[in-house]
């Protein structure tokens, strides 16, 4: 028995989840790059007192006593490094920029949730796309779900 491939609606839903994830990630990165208190050049740090230096991979985060900070890297820090630096610096910077951290937390949470949804859609899309070529996939999935449920019943 041949199963039809994914409908246009299903393909659009999967594409929409991925696009939402990308947009959320871009918003998170843009926010991190403009995070309150972030200095983008050495001249802006002149005369400031360094309170702490954090190592974030190959980069360094210089935290100044007034709540400003400078990320020092060979080039513009990758978004993951910048966000890791912001999270590592939280104990010292959050008192200066509580709303910034509140917004960053919201962006991170949204990004994680959309990533989870996009993964689900990718998995469902792979199943839909492969059902016509692998008829036994449907039964294998049923067995897999039954095994998971049986395991949960035994553990729970």
Buried (B, 14 or more C-beta within 10 A) or exposed (E): EEEEEBEEEBBEBBEEBBEBBEEBBEBBBEBBBEBBBBBEEEEEBEEBEEBBEBEBEEBBBBBBEEBBBBBBBEEEBBBEBBBBBBBBBBEBBBEBBEEBBEBBEEBBEBBEEBBEBBEEBEEBBEBBBEBEEEEEBEEEEEEEEEEEEEEEEEEE
